[in-house]
């Protein structure tokens, strides 16, 4: 009974904190703060941290004389309790009070975040604070992917590392990695398990910074002719790998790979490299030019594809050579190389998925009276946006009326029991997934003028969503101008 009462007191206190935050923060800031509060609530319950500790922290924040918080905590869960206390203070942006507690609790990311925030308002000490923050952020432990809360924590760590890297010379990151006994390429490969999460953009930004820095800085050297597995994974899985100098580098890799494929017996690593490059070129719509010099003297200019490109492929090597320069128009010849992960992924994307999408397009529901338009033809030929996975780490699922109250606290409308939300111009479905996971208990109508695009959305969302999530989506082809209210 006593434990139940204490848990109820904790929930009541945290709901009061939530109300306070709702009154102080803008809509976007509130969403992120509430996610932090939910994660903190789970941790507080796990260590049985009482309301008395939170009330003591409230008193410390309210006092202008308190410069340090001392908590009398017994051994056992002391480090985690101190870290929770520090995160509670950081929630209210009292970073100077939070830092010592987080440091005592062994929370490297929490310390790094506090130091980074303190550096933003510092004078002469700014550079030293940023350097220590950078070092601590690199020491932060990344949690295994899977759990939504763990994914969000990883996202915060990696975005902080990326932000600190963006504001520091490249040599700073390389020196800190060397201090840890880690190479830049080893660092990137360590981050790859999180490339399919909401941290993908941070990882790809770090990859661009290391692989294709400014023209006057040396790029990371890639030993050997074949690409390392980490670079191949980036090429296959990346969602935002496009960058002028990086694309020039991809062009140089493609040229090298083409020469390897023309050898008598290309290695498995050479086939994997070519397939990874082809996956990336397919993803960006083969927008990487050929036969042009690379501005800024980044490696050698790419050679134009040979005359064999366009002919029927005789073996896997010639099929991959074609696939690096244009979408394959036929299935590859049977080969043991199809067991290579990068090759099988290329076959799936370039050959199997288009057939599946064509079948889906024939069964789609269409608005009556909709006629073909130039807009439909354009988006049938131009898939937008290209994506591999759904990132929802910054989304707090809630019913529609709760979102409306957060957006407009003075809103006094009634609760909508069975809402339907229109995603107009749904494209290839990424925004549909984000909206679906933002609003609980609602139906989404995904509308787009392009049947090919809606077919892609159907396939991708069925692949990435749970069956109960996918069942809440109604796909519709047509022009929004032909949509009848109440339909």
C-alpha positions in Angstrom: 0.0 0.0 0.0 2.8 2.4 0.9 4.6 1.7 -2.4 1.4 2.3 -4.3 0.8 5.7 -2.6 4.4 6.7 -3.3 4.0 5.8 -7.0 0.8 7.9 -7.1 2.5 10.8 -5.5 5.3 10.6 -8.1 2.9 10.5 -11.0 1.0 13.5 -9.6 4.2 15.5 -9.2 5.3 14.7 -12.8 1.8 15.6 -14.2 2.3 19.0 -12.4 5.7 19.3 -14.1 4.0 18.5 -17.4 1.5 21.3 -16.9 4.3 23.7 -16.0 6.2 22.8 -19.2 3.1 23.2 -21.3 2.7 26.8 -20.0 6.4 27.7 -20.6 7.4 26.0 -23.9 6.4 26.3 -27.5 4.7 23.4 -29.3 7.9 21.9 -30.8 9.9 22.4 -27.6 7.1 20.9 -25.5 6.9 17.7 -27.7 10.6 17.1 -27.0 10.4 18.0 -23.3 7.5 15.6 -22.8 9.4 12.8 -24.4 12.3 13.4 -22.0 9.8 13.5 -19.1 8.3 10.2 -20.1 11.8 8.6 -20.3 12.7 10.1 -16.9 9.5 8.7 -15.4 10.4 5.2 -16.4 13.8 5.5 -14.9 12.5 7.1 -11.6 10.1 4.1 -11.2 12.9 1.6 -11.9 15.1 3.0 -9.0 12.2 3.8 -6.7 13.2 7.5 -6.5 10.9 9.3 -4.1 9.0 12.6 -4.5 11.1 14.1 -1.7 14.2 14.1 -3.9 12.3 15.9 -6.7 10.9 18.4 -4.2 14.4 19.1 -2.9 15.5 19.7 -6.5 12.6 22.1 -7.1 13.7 24.1 -4.0 17.3 24.2 -5.3 16.1 25.6 -8.6 13.8 28.1 -6.9 16.7 29.5 -4.8 19.1 32.0 -6.2 21.7 31.2 -3.5 22.1 27.5 -4.2 25.0 26.8 -6.5 25.3 23.1 -5.9 23.0 20.3 -5.0 24.0 17.6 -2.5 21.8 14.5 -2.2 22.2 12.1 0.7 21.7 8.8 -1.1 22.7 5.3 0.1 24.8 2.9 -2.1 23.1 0.6 -4.6 21.2 2.6 -7.1 23.0 5.8 -6.2 24.7 6.5 -9.6 21.4 6.1 -11.4 19.5 8.2 -8.9 22.1 11.0 -9.2 21.8 10.7 -13.0 18.0 11.0 -12.8 18.3 14.0 -10.6 20.7 15.6 -13.0 18.3 14.9 -16.0 15.4 16.4 -13.9 17.4 19.6 -13.5 18.4 19.7 -17.1 14.8 19.4 -18.1 14.4 22.9 -16.6 17.7 24.0 -18.3 19.5 24.3 -14.9 22.7 22.9 -16.5 25.1 24.3 -14.0 23.3 22.5 -11.2 22.8 19.3 -13.2 26.4 18.8 -14.4 27.9 17.7 -11.1 25.1 15.2 -10.4 25.4 13.8 -13.9 29.1 13.5 -13.6 28.8 11.7 -10.2 26.2 9.4 -11.8 28.5 8.5 -14.7 26.2 9.9 -17.4 28.7 10.9 -20.1 26.0 12.2 -22.5 24.3 14.2 -19.8 27.7 15.9 -18.8 28.4 16.5 -22.5 25.1 18.2 -23.0 25.5 20.4 -20.0 29.0 21.4 -21.0 27.8 22.2 -24.6 24.9 24.4 -23.2 27.3 26.2 -20.8 29.8 26.7 -23.7 27.1 28.5 -25.7 27.0 31.3 -23.2 30.7 31.3 -22.2 33.4 33.7 -23.2 37.0 32.8 -23.0 36.3 29.3 -21.6 34.0 28.4 -24.6 36.6 26.5 -26.6 37.7 24.4 -23.6 34.1 23.6 -22.6 33.2 22.5 -26.2 36.3 20.3 -26.3 35.5 18.6 -23.1 31.8 18.3 -24.2 33.0 16.7 -27.5 35.2 14.2 -25.6 32.5 13.3 -23.2 29.9 12.8 -26.0 32.2 10.4 -27.8 32.4 8.4 -24.5 28.6 8.2 -24.2 27.4 4.6 -24.5 25.0 3.9 -27.3 22.1 1.5 -26.4 21.1 -1.4 -28.6 18.5 -0.5 -31.2 14.9 -1.6 -30.8 13.3 0.1 -27.9 11.7 3.5 -28.7 13.2 5.2 -25.6 16.6 3.8 -26.3 16.4 4.9 -29.9 15.6 8.5 -28.8 18.6 8.5 -26.3 20.9 7.3 -29.1 19.5 10.0 -31.4 20.3 12.7 -28.8 23.8 11.4 -28.4 24.6 11.2 -32.1 23.1 14.6 -32.9 25.1 16.2 -30.1 28.3 14.6 -31.6 27.3 15.9 -35.0 26.6 19.4 -33.7 29.9 19.6 -31.9 31.7 18.2 -35.0 30.1 20.9 -37.1 31.4 23.7 -34.9 34.9 22.3 -34.5 37.8 21.8 -37.0 38.0 18.3 -38.5 41.3 17.8 -36.8 39.6 18.0 -33.4 37.3 15.0 -34.1 40.3 13.0 -35.5 42.4 13.9 -32.5 39.7 12.8 -30.0 39.2 9.6 -31.9 42.9 8.9 -31.9 43.0 9.5 -28.2 40.3 6.8 -27.9 42.4 4.5 -30.1 39.8 4.6 -32.9 40.2 5.5 -36.6 37.7 7.6 -38.5 36.6 4.6 -40.6 36.3 2.5 -37.4 34.2 5.2 -35.8 31.8 5.3 -38.8 31.5 1.5 -38.8 30.7 1.6 -35.1 27.7 3.9 -35.8 26.3 1.8 -38.6 23.8 -0.3 -36.5 21.9 3.0 -35.9 21.8 4.1 -39.5 18.2 2.9 -39.8 17.0 5.0 -36.9 16.2 8.6 -36.4 20.0 9.3 -35.9 20.6 8.5 -39.6 21.0 12.1 -40.6 23.6 12.7 -37.9 25.6 9.6 -38.9 25.5 10.7 -42.6 26.6 14.2 -41.8 29.6 12.8 -39.9 30.3 10.5 -42.8 30.3 13.4 -45.2 32.6 15.4 -42.9 35.1 12.6 -42.7 34.9 11.1 -46.2 34.5 14.3 -48.3 35.7 17.3 -46.2 36.4 20.8 -47.6 38.7 20.9 -50.7 41.7 22.2 -48.6 41.4 19.2 -46.1 42.5 15.6 -46.7 39.8 13.0 -47.0 39.9 9.7 -45.1 42.0 7.3 -47.1 40.3 4.1 -48.2 43.0 1.4 -48.6 42.7 -1.1 -51.5 40.5 -1.0 -54.5 37.3 -2.4 -53.0 35.2 -0.3 -50.6 35.2 -1.2 -46.9 32.1 -2.8 -45.5 31.2 0.4 -43.6 31.2 2.6 -46.8 29.2 -0.1 -48.6 26.6 0.0 -45.9 26.4 3.8 -46.0 25.8 3.6 -49.7 23.1 1.0 -49.5 21.3 2.3 -46.4 21.9 6.1 -46.5 18.8 8.4 -46.9 20.6 11.7 -47.2 24.0 10.8 -48.7 23.7 13.4 -51.4 26.4 16.1 -51.2 28.3 17.8 -54.0 31.8 16.6 -53.1 30.6 13.2 -51.8 28.8 12.6 -55.0 32.0 13.4 -56.9 33.7 10.9 -54.6 31.0 8.3 -55.4 31.7 9.0 -59.1 35.4 8.2 -58.6 34.5 5.0 -56.7 32.2 4.1 -59.6 34.9 4.5 -62.1 37.3 2.4 -60.1 34.7 -0.3 -59.6 34.0 -0.3 -63.3 37.6 -1.1 -64.0 37.5 -3.9 -61.5 34.4 -5.4 -63.1 36.1 -5.4 -66.4 38.9 -7.6 -65.0 38.9 -11.3 -65.8 37.7 -12.5 -62.4 36.4 -9.7 -60.1 36.5 -10.6 -56.4 33.5 -10.9 -54.2 34.5 -7.6 -52.5 34.6 -5.9 -56.0 31.1 -7.2 -56.8 29.8 -6.1 -53.4 31.3 -2.6 -53.9 29.7 -2.3 -57.4 26.3 -3.4 -56.0 26.5 -0.9 -53.2 27.4 1.9 -55.6 24.5 0.9 -57.9 22.1 0.9 -54.9 23.1 4.4 -54.2 22.8 5.6 -57.8 19.4 4.0 -58.1 18.3 5.7 -54.9 19.3 9.2 -56.1 17.9 8.6 -59.6 21.3 8.2 -61.4 21.9 12.0 -61.0 25.7 11.5 -60.6 27.2 12.8 -63.9 29.8 10.7 -65.8 32.9 11.7 -67.7 33.4 15.0 -65.9 36.3 16.3 -63.9 35.8 16.7 -60.2 36.0 20.3 -59.1 38.3 20.8 -56.2 40.8 18.1 -57.2 39.0 15.3 -55.2 40.6 12.1 -56.6 40.6 11.6 -60.3 37.8 12.3 -62.8 35.4 9.6 -63.5 35.7 7.8 -66.8 32.6 7.5 -68.9 30.9 4.1 -69.0 32.2 1.8 -71.7 30.5 0.8 -74.9 29.2 -2.5 -73.3 26.8 -0.6 -71.1 23.4 -1.0 -72.7 24.1 -4.5 -74.2 22.5 -7.6 -72.7 24.7 -8.7 -69.7 26.5 -12.0 -70.1 27.5 -12.4 -66.4 27.0 -10.8 -63.0 29.9 -8.4 -63.5 28.5 -6.9 -66.7 25.0 -6.7 -65.1 26.5 -4.7 -62.2 28.4 -2.5 -64.6 25.2 -1.5 -66.3 23.4 -1.1 -62.9 25.9 1.5 -61.8 24.9 3.8 -64.7 21.2 3.0 -65.4 18.3 1.1 -63.9 18.6 -2.6 -64.8 16.1 -3.5 -67.6 16.5 -7.3 -67.0 17.2 -9.8 -64.2 20.8 -10.7 -63.6 22.3 -14.0 -64.9 22.1 -16.7 -62.3 25.3 -16.6 -60.2 26.5 -17.5 -56.7 27.2 -13.7 -56.3 23.4 -13.3 -55.7 24.1 -14.5 -52.2 26.2 -11.3 -51.5 24.1 -9.0 -49.4 24.7 -5.9 -51.4 23.9 -7.7 -54.7 20.7 -9.3 -53.4 19.6 -5.9 -52.1 20.2 -4.3 -55.5 18.2 -7.1 -57.2 15.3 -6.6 -54.7 15.2 -2.8 -55.2 15.7 -2.7 -59.0 13.8 -5.7 -60.2 11.5 -7.2 -57.6 10.0 -4.1 -56.0 8.9 -2.5 -59.3 7.0 -5.6 -60.2 5.3 -5.7 -56.9 4.4 -2.0 -57.2 3.0 -2.4 -60.7 0.7 -5.1 -59.3 -0.4 -2.9 -56.4 -1.1 0.1 -58.7 -3.8 -2.0 -60.6 -5.8 -2.5 -57.4 -5.7 1.1 -56.0 -8.9 3.0 -55.2 -9.3 6.1 -57.4 -11.4 9.2 -57.1 -14.2 9.3 -59.6 -13.8 11.7 -62.5 -10.0 12.2 -62.0 -8.3 12.6 -65.4 -4.6 12.2 -66.2 -2.6 15.4 -65.8 1.0 16.6 -66.4 1.4 16.6 -62.6 0.6 12.9 -62.5 3.0 12.1 -65.3 5.8 14.1 -63.5 5.4 12.2 -60.2 5.0 8.9 -61.9 8.5 9.5 -63.3 9.9 11.2 -60.2 9.5 9.3 -56.9 9.4 11.7 -53.9 10.6 11.5 -51.2 13.1 8.6 -51.4 13.4 6.9 -48.0 14.4 3.6 -46.4 13.0 3.8 -42.9 10.7 5.9 -40.7 12.2 8.1 -38.0 9.8 9.0 -35.2 12.1 9.6 -32.2 10.8 13.1 -31.9 7.1 12.1 -31.9 4.9 11.6 -28.8 1.9 9.6 -29.8 -1.4 11.1 -28.5 -5.0 11.5 -29.6 -5.9 14.3 -31.9 -7.5 16.5 -29.3 -4.4 16.4 -27.1 -2.2 17.5 -30.0 -4.6 20.4 -30.6 -4.5 21.4 -26.9 -0.7 21.4 -27.0 -0.7 23.4 -30.2 -3.3 25.8 -28.8 -3.7 25.7 -25.0 -6.8 27.8 -25.2 -8.6 25.4 -27.5 -11.8 24.1 -25.8 -13.2 21.9 -28.5 -14.7 18.5 -27.8 -12.8 15.2 -28.1 -13.0 13.8 -31.6 -13.9 10.1 -31.2 -13.1 8.8 -34.7 -10.9 11.3 -36.5 -9.9 11.0 -40.2 -6.7 12.9 -41.2 -6.0 13.6 -44.9 -2.4 13.5 -46.0 -2.7 15.4 -49.3 0.1 14.6 -51.7 1.3 11.7 -49.6 4.1 10.9 -52.0 6.0 7.7 -51.2 4.5 7.4 -47.7 7.2 8.7 -45.3 5.0 11.5 -43.9 2.1 9.1 -43.7 4.1 6.9 -41.3 5.2 9.9 -39.2 1.6 11.2 -38.9 0.3 7.7 -38.2 2.6 7.4 -35.2 1.8 10.9 -34.0 -1.9 10.4 -33.7 -3.5 7.6 -31.8 -6.9 6.0 -32.8 -7.4 7.7 -36.1 -7.7 6.8 -39.8 -5.3 8.3 -42.3 -6.3 9.0 -45.9 -3.2 8.9 -48.1 -4.0 10.8 -51.3 -1.7 11.4 -54.2 -2.3 12.1 -57.9 0.4 9.6 -59.0 -0.7 5.9 -58.9 2.9 4.8 -59.1 3.8 6.9 -56.1 0.9 5.6 -54.1 1.8 2.0 -55.0 5.3 2.7 -53.6 3.8 4.1 -50.4 1.6 0.9 -50.1 4.6 -1.4 -50.4 7.0 0.6 -48.2 4.4 1.2 -45.4 3.3 -2.5 -45.4 7.0 -3.4 -45.0 7.8 -1.0 -42.2 4.6 -0.8 -40.2 2.9 -3.2 -37.9 -0.3 -4.8 -39.3 -2.5 -2.9 -36.9 -0.9 0.4 -38.0 -1.1 -0.4 -41.7 -4.8 -1.2 -41.3 -5.5 2.4 -40.3 -4.5 3.8 -43.7 -6.7 4.2 -46.7 -4.9 4.8 -49.9 -6.5 6.9 -52.6 -5.4 8.0 -56.1 -6.7 11.3 -57.5 -6.4 15.1 -57.6 -7.2 16.9 -54.3 -9.4 19.3 -56.4 -11.7 16.4 -57.2 -12.1 15.4 -53.5 -15.7 15.7 -52.2 -16.1 16.9 -48.6 -17.3 14.1 -46.3 -16.2 11.3 -48.7 
